Amino acid sequence: MTRALRRLNVPVPADVRLGADRRPALVRWRDRPERVECVLDTWCVDDAWWSEHPVRRVYYEVQLVTGVRLVLSWDVLDQRWLAQR
């Protein structure tokens, strides 16, 4: 019997509101809004620029007021936010 593999922890679309400092302040994911308590880390990925599928994203590791940690990513090319736990 062959079992299909499935991806774990797949990023999901998120609605992110930025604060005055232009960093995530509020995130709506899984149908509920939650405030960002703090941004723990920020990094950028600019890869495969020479290919048909370049990647250009800005990542924010955040902690929500509920204690949940998320990685939010702004996809610069697709102009959308994703959240990953």
PyMOL Python script that loads the backbone (N, CA, C, O; Angstrom):
from pymol import cmd

cmd.read_pdbstr("""\
ATOM      1  N   MET A   1       0.847  -1.170   0.000  1.00  0.00           N
ATOM      2  CA  MET A   1       0.000   0.000   0.000  1.00  0.00           C
ATOM      3  C   MET A   1       0.893   1.234   0.000  1.00  0.00           C
ATOM      4  O   MET A   1       1.824   1.335   0.800  1.00  0.00           O
ATOM      5  N   THR A   2       0.610   2.160  -0.890  1.00  0.00           N
ATOM      6  CA  THR A   2       1.367   3.402  -0.987  1.00  0.00           C
ATOM      7  C   THR A   2       0.628   4.499  -0.238  1.00  0.00           C
ATOM      8  O   THR A   2      -0.574   4.688  -0.421  1.00  0.00           O
ATOM      9  N   ARG A   3       1.342   5.206   0.592  1.00  0.00           N
ATOM     10  CA  ARG A   3       0.751   6.331   1.320  1.00  0.00           C
ATOM     11  C   ARG A   3       1.233   7.637   0.703  1.00  0.00           C
ATOM     12  O   ARG A   3       2.410   7.801   0.384  1.00  0.00           O
ATOM     13  N   ALA A   4       0.310   8.538   0.548  1.00  0.00           N
ATOM     14  CA  ALA A   4       0.657   9.845  -0.003  1.00  0.00           C
ATOM     15  C   ALA A   4       1.301  10.696   1.087  1.00  0.00           C
ATOM     16  O   ALA A   4       0.872  10.676   2.240  1.00  0.00           O
ATOM     17  N   LEU A   5       2.300  11.418   0.721  1.00  0.00           N
ATOM     18  CA  LEU A   5       2.929  12.345   1.647  1.00  0.00           C
ATOM     19  C   LEU A   5       2.131  13.630   1.678  1.00  0.00           C
ATOM     20  O   LEU A   5       1.578  14.048   0.661  1.00  0.00           O
ATOM     21  N   ARG A   6       2.070  14.251   2.822  1.00  0.00           N
ATOM     22  CA  ARG A   6       1.414  15.551   2.913  1.00  0.00           C
ATOM     23  C   ARG A   6       2.345  16.515   3.623  1.00  0.00           C
ATOM     24  O   ARG A   6       3.113  16.141   4.509  1.00  0.00           O
ATOM     25  N   ARG A   7       2.253  17.753   3.208  1.00  0.00           N
ATOM     26  CA  ARG A   7       3.104  18.783   3.796  1.00  0.00           C
ATOM     27  C   ARG A   7       2.550  19.188   5.147  1.00  0.00           C
ATOM     28  O   ARG A   7       1.339  19.325   5.325  1.00  0.00           O
ATOM     29  N   LEU A   8       3.442  19.374   6.084  1.00  0.00           N
ATOM     30  CA  LEU A   8       3.075  19.859   7.405  1.00  0.00           C
ATOM     31  C   LEU A   8       3.386  21.341   7.504  1.00  0.00           C
ATOM     32  O   LEU A   8       4.304  21.843   6.855  1.00  0.00           O
ATOM     33  N   ASN A   9       2.611  22.033   8.325  1.00  0.00           N
ATOM     34  CA  ASN A   9       2.920  23.428   8.628  1.00  0.00           C
ATOM     35  C   ASN A   9       2.965  24.311   7.379  1.00  0.00           C
ATOM     36  O   ASN A   9       3.863  25.139   7.227  1.00  0.00           O
ATOM     37  N   VAL A  10       2.006  24.129   6.506  1.00  0.00           N
ATOM     38  CA  VAL A  10       1.940  24.892   5.258  1.00  0.00           C
ATOM     39  C   VAL A  10       1.504  26.329   5.565  1.00  0.00           C
ATOM     40  O   VAL A  10       0.565  26.522   6.338  1.00  0.00           O
ATOM     41  N   PRO A  11       2.153  27.332   4.988  1.00  0.00           N
ATOM     42  CA  PRO A  11       1.726  28.718   5.205  1.00  0.00           C
ATOM     43  C   PRO A  11       0.294  28.930   4.711  1.00  0.00           C
ATOM     44  O   PRO A  11      -0.120  28.366   3.698  1.00  0.00           O
ATOM     45  N   VAL A  12      -0.447  29.748   5.443  1.00  0.00           N
ATOM     46  CA  VAL A  12      -1.830  30.064   5.080  1.00  0.00           C
ATOM     47  C   VAL A  12      -1.947  31.572   4.863  1.00  0.00           C
ATOM     48  O   VAL A  12      -1.203  32.344   5.470  1.00  0.00           O
ATOM     49  N   PRO A  13      -2.872  31.996   4.004  1.00  0.00           N
ATOM     50  CA  PRO A  13      -3.067  33.437   3.804  1.00  0.00           C
ATOM     51  C   PRO A  13      -3.435  34.126   5.112  1.00  0.00           C
ATOM     52  O   PRO A  13      -4.149  33.564   5.943  1.00  0.00           O
ATOM     53  N   ALA A  14      -2.945  35.340   5.284  1.00  0.00           N
ATOM     54  CA  ALA A  14      -3.209  36.108   6.501  1.00  0.00           C
ATOM     55  C   ALA A  14      -3.467  37.560   6.125  1.00  0.00           C
ATOM     56  O   ALA A  14      -2.984  38.054   5.106  1.00  0.00           O
ATOM     57  N   ASP A  15      -4.237  38.225   6.969  1.00  0.00           N
ATOM     58  CA  ASP A  15      -4.476  39.654   6.820  1.00  0.00           C
ATOM     59  C   ASP A  15      -3.660  40.337   7.909  1.00  0.00           C
ATOM     60  O   ASP A  15      -3.931  40.149   9.095  1.00  0.00           O
ATOM     61  N   VAL A  16      -2.680  41.115   7.526  1.00  0.00           N
ATOM     62  CA  VAL A  16      -1.766  41.736   8.486  1.00  0.00           C
ATOM     63  C   VAL A  16      -1.910  43.252   8.410  1.00  0.00           C
ATOM     64  O   VAL A  16      -1.918  43.834   7.325  1.00  0.00           O
ATOM     65  N   ARG A  17      -2.021  43.867   9.554  1.00  0.00           N
ATOM     66  CA  ARG A  17      -2.056  45.330   9.659  1.00  0.00           C
ATOM     67  C   ARG A  17      -0.737  45.778  10.277  1.00  0.00           C
ATOM     68  O   ARG A  17      -0.276  45.213  11.268  1.00  0.00           O
ATOM     69  N   LEU A  18      -0.146  46.790   9.680  1.00  0.00           N
ATOM     70  CA  LEU A  18       1.135  47.292  10.164  1.00  0.00           C
ATOM     71  C   LEU A  18       0.926  48.423  11.154  1.00  0.00           C
ATOM     72  O   LEU A  18      -0.059  49.157  11.080  1.00  0.00           O
ATOM     73  N   GLY A  19       1.869  48.553  12.085  1.00  0.00           N
ATOM     74  CA  GLY A  19       1.842  49.644  13.043  1.00  0.00           C
ATOM     75  C   GLY A  19       2.546  50.862  12.480  1.00  0.00           C
ATOM     76  O   GLY A  19       2.962  50.872  11.321  1.00  0.00           O
ATOM     77  N   ALA A  20       2.677  51.888  13.304  1.00  0.00           N
ATOM     78  CA  ALA A  20       3.336  53.131  12.886  1.00  0.00           C
ATOM     79  C   ALA A  20       4.792  52.892  12.482  1.00  0.00           C
ATOM     80  O   ALA A  20       5.350  53.636  11.676  1.00  0.00           O
ATOM     81  N   ASP A  21       5.403  51.846  13.052  1.00  0.00           N
ATOM     82  CA  ASP A  21       6.794  51.523  12.731  1.00  0.00           C
ATOM     83  C   ASP A  21       6.931  50.652  11.477  1.00  0.00           C
ATOM     84  O   ASP A  21       8.028  50.203  11.146  1.00  0.00           O
ATOM     85  N   ARG A  22       5.795  50.412  10.773  1.00  0.00           N
ATOM     86  CA  ARG A  22       5.750  49.617   9.536  1.00  0.00           C
ATOM     87  C   ARG A  22       6.064  48.145   9.777  1.00  0.00           C
ATOM     88  O   ARG A  22       6.495  47.435   8.869  1.00  0.00           O
ATOM     89  N   ARG A  23       5.846  47.695  11.008  1.00  0.00           N
ATOM     90  CA  ARG A  23       6.015  46.275  11.350  1.00  0.00           C
ATOM     91  C   ARG A  23       4.649  45.706  11.708  1.00  0.00           C
ATOM     92  O   ARG A  23       3.751  46.461  12.082  1.00  0.00           O
ATOM     93  N   PRO A  24       4.472  44.384  11.601  1.00  0.00           N
ATOM     94  CA  PRO A  24       3.170  43.789  11.908  1.00  0.00           C
ATOM     95  C   PRO A  24       2.696  44.140  13.321  1.00  0.00           C
ATOM     96  O   PRO A  24       3.450  44.025  14.287  1.00  0.00           O
ATOM     97  N   ALA A  25       1.436  44.572  13.422  1.00  0.00           N
ATOM     98  CA  ALA A  25       0.843  44.927  14.712  1.00  0.00           C
ATOM     99  C   ALA A  25      -0.405  44.102  15.001  1.00  0.00           C
ATOM    100  O   ALA A  25      -0.744  43.875  16.162  1.00  0.00           O
ATOM    101  N   LEU A  26      -1.084  43.658  13.961  1.00  0.00           N
ATOM    102  CA  LEU A  26      -2.298  42.865  14.105  1.00  0.00           C
ATOM    103  C   LEU A  26      -2.332  41.852  12.971  1.00  0.00           C
ATOM    104  O   LEU A  26      -2.031  42.186  11.825  1.00  0.00           O
ATOM    105  N   VAL A  27      -2.694  40.633  13.285  1.00  0.00           N
ATOM    106  CA  VAL A  27      -2.771  39.600  12.251  1.00  0.00           C
ATOM    107  C   VAL A  27      -4.099  38.863  12.389  1.00  0.00           C
ATOM    108  O   VAL A  27      -4.511  38.485  13.485  1.00  0.00           O
ATOM    109  N   ARG A  28      -4.752  38.671  11.257  1.00  0.00           N
ATOM    110  CA  ARG A  28      -5.963  37.846  11.226  1.00  0.00           C
ATOM    111  C   ARG A  28      -5.593  36.593  10.457  1.00  0.00           C
ATOM    112  O   ARG A  28      -5.267  36.644   9.271  1.00  0.00           O
ATOM    113  N   TRP A  29      -5.648  35.472  11.149  1.00  0.00           N
ATOM    114  CA  TRP A  29      -5.389  34.186  10.528  1.00  0.00           C
ATOM    115  C   TRP A  29      -6.290  33.180  11.229  1.00  0.00           C
ATOM    116  O   TRP A  29      -6.620  33.348  12.403  1.00  0.00           O
ATOM    117  N   ARG A  30      -6.674  32.170  10.533  1.00  0.00           N
ATOM    118  CA  ARG A  30      -7.619  31.187  11.070  1.00  0.00           C
ATOM    119  C   ARG A  30      -8.879  31.871  11.588  1.00  0.00           C
ATOM    120  O   ARG A  30      -9.439  31.481  12.613  1.00  0.00           O
ATOM    121  N   ASP A  31      -9.312  32.898  10.863  1.00  0.00           N
ATOM    122  CA  ASP A  31     -10.580  33.596  11.115  1.00  0.00           C
ATOM    123  C   ASP A  31     -10.691  34.322  12.448  1.00  0.00           C
ATOM    124  O   ASP A  31     -11.795  34.507  12.961  1.00  0.00           O
ATOM    125  N   ARG A  32      -9.572  34.732  13.008  1.00  0.00           N
ATOM    126  CA  ARG A  32      -9.667  35.560  14.214  1.00  0.00           C
ATOM    127  C   ARG A  32      -8.503  36.542  14.255  1.00  0.00           C
ATOM    128  O   ARG A  32      -7.376  36.186  13.909  1.00  0.00           O
ATOM    129  N   PRO A  33      -8.771  37.773  14.675  1.00  0.00           N
ATOM    130  CA  PRO A  33      -7.686  38.765  14.770  1.00  0.00           C
ATOM    131  C   PRO A  33      -6.935  38.624  16.097  1.00  0.00           C
ATOM    132  O   PRO A  33      -7.530  38.340  17.136  1.00  0.00           O
ATOM    133  N   GLU A  34      -5.634  38.826  16.039  1.00  0.00           N
ATOM    134  CA  GLU A  34      -4.819  38.789  17.254  1.00  0.00           C
ATOM    135  C   GLU A  34      -3.755  39.872  17.163  1.00  0.00           C
ATOM    136  O   GLU A  34      -3.176  40.107  16.102  1.00  0.00           O
ATOM    137  N   ARG A  35      -3.507  40.528  18.290  1.00  0.00           N
ATOM    138  CA  ARG A  35      -2.487  41.574  18.338  1.00  0.00           C
ATOM    139  C   ARG A  35      -1.095  40.952  18.447  1.00  0.00           C
ATOM    140  O   ARG A  35      -0.905  39.913  19.079  1.00  0.00           O
ATOM    141  N   VAL A  36      -0.141  41.609  17.821  1.00  0.00           N
ATOM    142  CA  VAL A  36       1.261  41.198  17.910  1.00  0.00           C
ATOM    143  C   VAL A  36       1.857  41.852  19.150  1.00  0.00           C
ATOM    144  O   VAL A  36       1.836  43.074  19.291  1.00  0.00           O
ATOM    145  N   GLU A  37       2.384  41.033  20.040  1.00  0.00           N
ATOM    146  CA  GLU A  37       3.019  41.565  21.250  1.00  0.00           C
ATOM    147  C   GLU A  37       4.403  42.111  20.931  1.00  0.00           C
ATOM    148  O   GLU A  37       4.774  43.196  21.379  1.00  0.00           O
ATOM    149  N   CYS A  38       5.173  41.337  20.139  1.00  0.00           N
ATOM    150  CA  CYS A  38       6.509  41.809  19.761  1.00  0.00           C
ATOM    151  C   CYS A  38       6.995  41.080  18.520  1.00  0.00           C
ATOM    152  O   CYS A  38       6.562  39.968  18.218  1.00  0.00           O
ATOM    153  N   VAL A  39       7.900  41.731  17.815  1.00  0.00           N
ATOM    154  CA  VAL A  39       8.585  41.132  16.673  1.00  0.00           C
ATOM    155  C   VAL A  39       9.906  40.591  17.198  1.00  0.00           C
ATOM    156  O   VAL A  39      10.730  41.345  17.715  1.00  0.00           O
ATOM    157  N   LEU A  40      10.104  39.286  17.066  1.00  0.00           N
ATOM    158  CA  LEU A  40      11.292  38.627  17.605  1.00  0.00           C
ATOM    159  C   LEU A  40      12.470  38.644  16.632  1.00  0.00           C
ATOM    160  O   LEU A  40      13.627  38.700  17.048  1.00  0.00           O
ATOM    161  N   ASP A  41      12.165  38.596  15.334  1.00  0.00           N
ATOM    162  CA  ASP A  41      13.235  38.543  14.342  1.00  0.00           C
ATOM    163  C   ASP A  41      12.681  38.972  12.991  1.00  0.00           C
ATOM    164  O   ASP A  41      11.485  38.844  12.731  1.00  0.00           O
ATOM    165  N   THR A  42      13.546  39.476  12.145  1.00  0.00           N
ATOM    166  CA  THR A  42      13.180  39.886  10.790  1.00  0.00           C
ATOM    167  C   THR A  42      14.304  39.474   9.852  1.00  0.00           C
ATOM    168  O   THR A  42      15.480  39.630  10.178  1.00  0.00           O
ATOM    169  N   TRP A  43      13.940  38.949   8.685  1.00  0.00           N
ATOM    170  CA  TRP A  43      14.946  38.624   7.677  1.00  0.00           C
ATOM    171  C   TRP A  43      14.316  38.661   6.295  1.00  0.00           C
ATOM    172  O   TRP A  43      13.096  38.595   6.148  1.00  0.00           O
ATOM    173  N   CYS A  44      15.171  38.769   5.287  1.00  0.00           N
ATOM    174  CA  CYS A  44      14.721  38.843   3.898  1.00  0.00           C
ATOM    175  C   CYS A  44      15.307  37.687   3.106  1.00  0.00           C
ATOM    176  O   CYS A  44      16.422  37.235   3.369  1.00  0.00           O
ATOM    177  N   VAL A  45      14.541  37.220   2.136  1.00  0.00           N
ATOM    178  CA  VAL A  45      15.008  36.191   1.213  1.00  0.00           C
ATOM    179  C   VAL A  45      14.798  36.727  -0.197  1.00  0.00           C
ATOM    180  O   VAL A  45      13.685  37.091  -0.575  1.00  0.00           O
ATOM    181  N   ASP A  46      15.867  36.770  -0.959  1.00  0.00           N
ATOM    182  CA  ASP A  46      15.832  37.190  -2.360  1.00  0.00           C
ATOM    183  C   ASP A  46      16.612  36.127  -3.122  1.00  0.00           C
ATOM    184  O   ASP A  46      17.843  36.147  -3.158  1.00  0.00           O
ATOM    185  N   ASP A  47      15.877  35.197  -3.731  1.00  0.00           N
ATOM    186  CA  ASP A  47      16.522  34.020  -4.302  1.00  0.00           C
ATOM    187  C   ASP A  47      15.925  33.693  -5.671  1.00  0.00           C
ATOM    188  O   ASP A  47      14.828  34.136  -6.011  1.00  0.00           O
ATOM    189  N   ALA A  48      16.641  32.942  -6.412  1.00  0.00           N
ATOM    190  CA  ALA A  48      16.219  32.458  -7.731  1.00  0.00           C
ATOM    191  C   ALA A  48      15.810  33.598  -8.661  1.00  0.00           C
ATOM    192  O   ALA A  48      14.940  33.428  -9.515  1.00  0.00           O
ATOM    193  N   TRP A  49      16.435  34.751  -8.493  1.00  0.00           N
ATOM    194  CA  TRP A  49      16.112  35.911  -9.314  1.00  0.00           C
ATOM    195  C   TRP A  49      16.404  35.674 -10.780  1.00  0.00           C
ATOM    196  O   TRP A  49      15.867  36.375 -11.637  1.00  0.00           O
ATOM    197  N   TRP A  50      17.237  34.705 -11.081  1.00  0.00           N
ATOM    198  CA  TRP A  50      17.607  34.402 -12.450  1.00  0.00           C
ATOM    199  C   TRP A  50      16.615  33.431 -13.113  1.00  0.00           C
ATOM    200  O   TRP A  50      16.710  33.186 -14.316  1.00  0.00           O
ATOM    201  N   SER A  51      15.677  32.881 -12.352  1.00  0.00           N
ATOM    202  CA  SER A  51      14.790  31.853 -12.880  1.00  0.00           C
ATOM    203  C   SER A  51      13.399  32.406 -13.215  1.00  0.00           C
ATOM    204  O   SER A  51      13.129  33.596 -13.050  1.00  0.00           O
ATOM    205  N   GLU A  52      12.536  31.518 -13.683  1.00  0.00           N
ATOM    206  CA  GLU A  52      11.157  31.890 -13.986  1.00  0.00           C
ATOM    207  C   GLU A  52      10.319  32.067 -12.723  1.00  0.00           C
ATOM    208  O   GLU A  52       9.233  32.645 -12.775  1.00  0.00           O
ATOM    209  N   HIS A  53      10.820  31.569 -11.582  1.00  0.00           N
ATOM    210  CA  HIS A  53      10.071  31.624 -10.323  1.00  0.00           C
ATOM    211  C   HIS A  53      10.931  32.235  -9.215  1.00  0.00           C
ATOM    212  O   HIS A  53      11.322  31.545  -8.274  1.00  0.00           O
ATOM    213  N   PRO A  54      11.220  33.528  -9.332  1.00  0.00           N
ATOM    214  CA  PRO A  54      12.035  34.151  -8.294  1.00  0.00           C
ATOM    215  C   PRO A  54      11.268  34.240  -6.967  1.00  0.00           C
ATOM    216  O   PRO A  54      10.038  34.205  -6.937  1.00  0.00           O
ATOM    217  N   VAL A  55      12.017  34.354  -5.893  1.00  0.00           N
ATOM    218  CA  VAL A  55      11.449  34.465  -4.549  1.00  0.00           C
ATOM    219  C   VAL A  55      11.960  35.753  -3.926  1.00  0.00           C
ATOM    220  O   VAL A  55      13.167  35.989  -3.869  1.00  0.00           O
ATOM    221  N   ARG A  56      11.052  36.570  -3.468  1.00  0.00           N
ATOM    222  CA  ARG A  56      11.436  37.805  -2.775  1.00  0.00           C
ATOM    223  C   ARG A  56      10.438  38.001  -1.634  1.00  0.00           C
ATOM    224  O   ARG A  56       9.294  38.398  -1.855  1.00  0.00           O
ATOM    225  N   ARG A  57      10.890  37.717  -0.413  1.00  0.00           N
ATOM    226  CA  ARG A  57       9.996  37.795   0.746  1.00  0.00           C
ATOM    227  C   ARG A  57      10.690  38.457   1.927  1.00  0.00           C
ATOM    228  O   ARG A  57      11.910  38.396   2.078  1.00  0.00           O
ATOM    229  N   VAL A  58       9.881  39.084   2.748  1.00  0.00           N
ATOM    230  CA  VAL A  58      10.337  39.638   4.029  1.00  0.00           C
ATOM    231  C   VAL A  58       9.617  38.853   5.119  1.00  0.00           C
ATOM    232  O   VAL A  58       8.390  38.754   5.121  1.00  0.00           O
ATOM    233  N   TYR A  59      10.390  38.301   6.041  1.00  0.00           N
ATOM    234  CA  TYR A  59       9.852  37.456   7.103  1.00  0.00           C
ATOM    235  C   TYR A  59       9.911  38.172   8.445  1.00  0.00           C
ATOM    236  O   TYR A  59      10.853  38.909   8.736  1.00  0.00           O
ATOM    237  N   TYR A  60       8.884  37.937   9.255  1.00  0.00           N
ATOM    238  CA  TYR A  60       8.824  38.455  10.626  1.00  0.00           C
ATOM    239  C   TYR A  60       8.434  37.306  11.544  1.00  0.00           C
ATOM    240  O   TYR A  60       7.366  36.715  11.384  1.00  0.00           O
ATOM    241  N   GLU A  61       9.290  36.990  12.497  1.00  0.00           N
ATOM    242  CA  GLU A  61       8.885  36.052  13.543  1.00  0.00           C
ATOM    243  C   GLU A  61       8.267  36.900  14.641  1.00  0.00           C
ATOM    244  O   GLU A  61       8.918  37.794  15.182  1.00  0.00           O
ATOM    245  N   VAL A  62       7.007  36.621  14.972  1.00  0.00           N
ATOM    246  CA  VAL A  62       6.293  37.447  15.937  1.00  0.00           C
ATOM    247  C   VAL A  62       5.737  36.580  17.062  1.00  0.00           C
ATOM    248  O   VAL A  62       5.535  35.375  16.911  1.00  0.00           O
ATOM    249  N   GLN A  63       5.499  37.235  18.186  1.00  0.00           N
ATOM    250  CA  GLN A  63       4.786  36.597  19.282  1.00  0.00           C
ATOM    251  C   GLN A  63       3.493  37.374  19.487  1.00  0.00           C
ATOM    252  O   GLN A  63       3.503  38.595  19.643  1.00  0.00           O
ATOM    253  N   LEU A  64       2.389  36.650  19.484  1.00  0.00           N
ATOM    254  CA  LEU A  64       1.088  37.275  19.690  1.00  0.00           C
ATOM    255  C   LEU A  64       0.827  37.446  21.185  1.00  0.00           C
ATOM    256  O   LEU A  64       1.504  36.825  22.004  1.00  0.00           O
ATOM    257  N   VAL A  65      -0.136  38.274  21.544  1.00  0.00           N
ATOM    258  CA  VAL A  65      -0.442  38.499  22.961  1.00  0.00           C
ATOM    259  C   VAL A  65      -0.921  37.220  23.637  1.00  0.00           C
ATOM    260  O   VAL A  65      -0.852  37.106  24.860  1.00  0.00           O
ATOM    261  N   THR A  66      -1.402  36.263  22.858  1.00  0.00           N
ATOM    262  CA  THR A  66      -1.836  34.977  23.408  1.00  0.00           C
ATOM    263  C   THR A  66      -0.668  34.032  23.674  1.00  0.00           C
ATOM    264  O   THR A  66      -0.859  32.944  24.217  1.00  0.00           O
ATOM    265  N   GLY A  67       0.549  34.447  23.292  1.00  0.00           N
ATOM    266  CA  GLY A  67       1.728  33.612  23.489  1.00  0.00           C
ATOM    267  C   GLY A  67       2.101  32.781  22.278  1.00  0.00           C
ATOM    268  O   GLY A  67       3.175  32.179  22.249  1.00  0.00           O
ATOM    269  N   VAL A  68       1.238  32.738  21.285  1.00  0.00           N
ATOM    270  CA  VAL A  68       1.510  31.982  20.064  1.00  0.00           C
ATOM    271  C   VAL A  68       2.603  32.674  19.270  1.00  0.00           C
ATOM    272  O   VAL A  68       2.600  33.897  19.126  1.00  0.00           O
ATOM    273  N   ARG A  69       3.537  31.886  18.755  1.00  0.00           N
ATOM    274  CA  ARG A  69       4.574  32.423  17.867  1.00  0.00           C
ATOM    275  C   ARG A  69       4.231  32.056  16.438  1.00  0.00           C
ATOM    276  O   ARG A  69       3.854  30.922  16.142  1.00  0.00           O
ATOM    277  N   LEU A  70       4.368  33.029  15.560  1.00  0.00           N
ATOM    278  CA  LEU A  70       4.102  32.842  14.131  1.00  0.00           C
ATOM    279  C   LEU A  70       5.260  33.390  13.324  1.00  0.00           C
ATOM    280  O   LEU A  70       6.008  34.254  13.781  1.00  0.00           O
ATOM    281  N   VAL A  71       5.391  32.871  12.118  1.00  0.00           N
ATOM    282  CA  VAL A  71       6.263  33.496  11.137  1.00  0.00           C
ATOM    283  C   VAL A  71       5.345  34.070  10.075  1.00  0.00           C
ATOM    284  O   VAL A  71       4.610  33.339   9.409  1.00  0.00           O
ATOM    285  N   LEU A  72       5.394  35.381   9.924  1.00  0.00           N
ATOM    286  CA  LEU A  72       4.628  36.084   8.900  1.00  0.00           C
ATOM    287  C   LEU A  72       5.572  36.409   7.758  1.00  0.00           C
ATOM    288  O   LEU A  72       6.714  36.808   7.987  1.00  0.00           O
ATOM    289  N   SER A  73       5.109  36.243   6.541  1.00  0.00           N
ATOM    290  CA  SER A  73       5.964  36.592   5.403  1.00  0.00           C
ATOM    291  C   SER A  73       5.182  37.455   4.425  1.00  0.00           C
ATOM    292  O   SER A  73       4.035  37.162   4.085  1.00  0.00           O
ATOM    293  N   TRP A  74       5.824  38.516   3.986  1.00  0.00           N
ATOM    294  CA  TRP A  74       5.285  39.401   2.965  1.00  0.00           C
ATOM    295  C   TRP A  74       5.925  39.006   1.650  1.00  0.00           C
ATOM    296  O   TRP A  74       7.132  39.162   1.464  1.00  0.00           O
ATOM    297  N   ASP A  75       5.109  38.489   0.733  1.00  0.00           N
ATOM    298  CA  ASP A  75       5.601  38.099  -0.578  1.00  0.00           C
ATOM    299  C   ASP A  75       5.601  39.349  -1.453  1.00  0.00           C
ATOM    300  O   ASP A  75       4.545  39.813  -1.883  1.00  0.00           O
ATOM    301  N   VAL A  76       6.762  39.878  -1.708  1.00  0.00           N
ATOM    302  CA  VAL A  76       6.905  41.142  -2.434  1.00  0.00           C
ATOM    303  C   VAL A  76       6.384  41.017  -3.864  1.00  0.00           C
ATOM    304  O   VAL A  76       5.771  41.953  -4.378  1.00  0.00           O
ATOM    305  N   LEU A  77       6.615  39.892  -4.503  1.00  0.00           N
ATOM    306  CA  LEU A  77       6.209  39.724  -5.898  1.00  0.00           C
ATOM    307  C   LEU A  77       4.706  39.494  -6.042  1.00  0.00           C
ATOM    308  O   LEU A  77       4.086  40.022  -6.965  1.00  0.00           O
ATOM    309  N   ASP A  78       4.115  38.711  -5.140  1.00  0.00           N
ATOM    310  CA  ASP A  78       2.673  38.432  -5.207  1.00  0.00           C
ATOM    311  C   ASP A  78       1.847  39.416  -4.394  1.00  0.00           C
ATOM    312  O   ASP A  78       0.618  39.399  -4.459  1.00  0.00           O
ATOM    313  N   GLN A  79       2.521  40.282  -3.620  1.00  0.00           N
ATOM    314  CA  GLN A  79       1.835  41.287  -2.812  1.00  0.00           C
ATOM    315  C   GLN A  79       0.790  40.666  -1.884  1.00  0.00           C
ATOM    316  O   GLN A  79      -0.379  41.052  -1.901  1.00  0.00           O
ATOM    317  N   ARG A  80       1.233  39.694  -1.071  1.00  0.00           N
ATOM    318  CA  ARG A  80       0.318  39.058  -0.116  1.00  0.00           C
ATOM    319  C   ARG A  80       1.069  38.586   1.118  1.00  0.00           C
ATOM    320  O   ARG A  80       2.274  38.336   1.085  1.00  0.00           O
ATOM    321  N   TRP A  81       0.316  38.474   2.212  1.00  0.00           N
ATOM    322  CA  TRP A  81       0.850  37.995   3.488  1.00  0.00           C
ATOM    323  C   TRP A  81       0.514  36.529   3.674  1.00  0.00           C
ATOM    324  O   TRP A  81      -0.548  36.059   3.266  1.00  0.00           O
ATOM    325  N   LEU A  82       1.458  35.800   4.311  1.00  0.00           N
ATOM    326  CA  LEU A  82       1.245  34.418   4.702  1.00  0.00           C
ATOM    327  C   LEU A  82       1.642  34.256   6.158  1.00  0.00           C
ATOM    328  O   LEU A  82       2.527  34.957   6.650  1.00  0.00           O
ATOM    329  N   ALA A  83       0.982  33.325   6.850  1.00  0.00           N
ATOM    330  CA  ALA A  83       1.316  33.019   8.240  1.00  0.00           C
ATOM    331  C   ALA A  83       1.622  31.532   8.343  1.00  0.00           C
ATOM    332  O   ALA A  83       0.993  30.695   7.697  1.00  0.00           O
ATOM    333  N   GLN A  84       2.607  31.239   9.176  1.00  0.00           N
ATOM    334  CA  GLN A  84       3.018  29.851   9.381  1.00  0.00           C
ATOM    335  C   GLN A  84       3.358  29.665  10.842  1.00  0.00           C
ATOM    336  O   GLN A  84       4.095  30.462  11.423  1.00  0.00           O
ATOM    337  N   ARG A  85       2.825  28.620  11.432  1.00  0.00           N
ATOM    338  CA  ARG A  85       3.062  28.383  12.849  1.00  0.00           C
ATOM    339  C   ARG A  85       4.248  27.492  13.068  1.00  0.00           C
ATOM    340  O   ARG A  85       4.590  27.188  14.211  1.00  0.00           O
TER     341      ARG A  85
END
""", "prot")
cmd.dss("prot")
cmd.show_as("cartoon", "prot")
cmd.util.cbc("prot")
cmd.orient("prot")
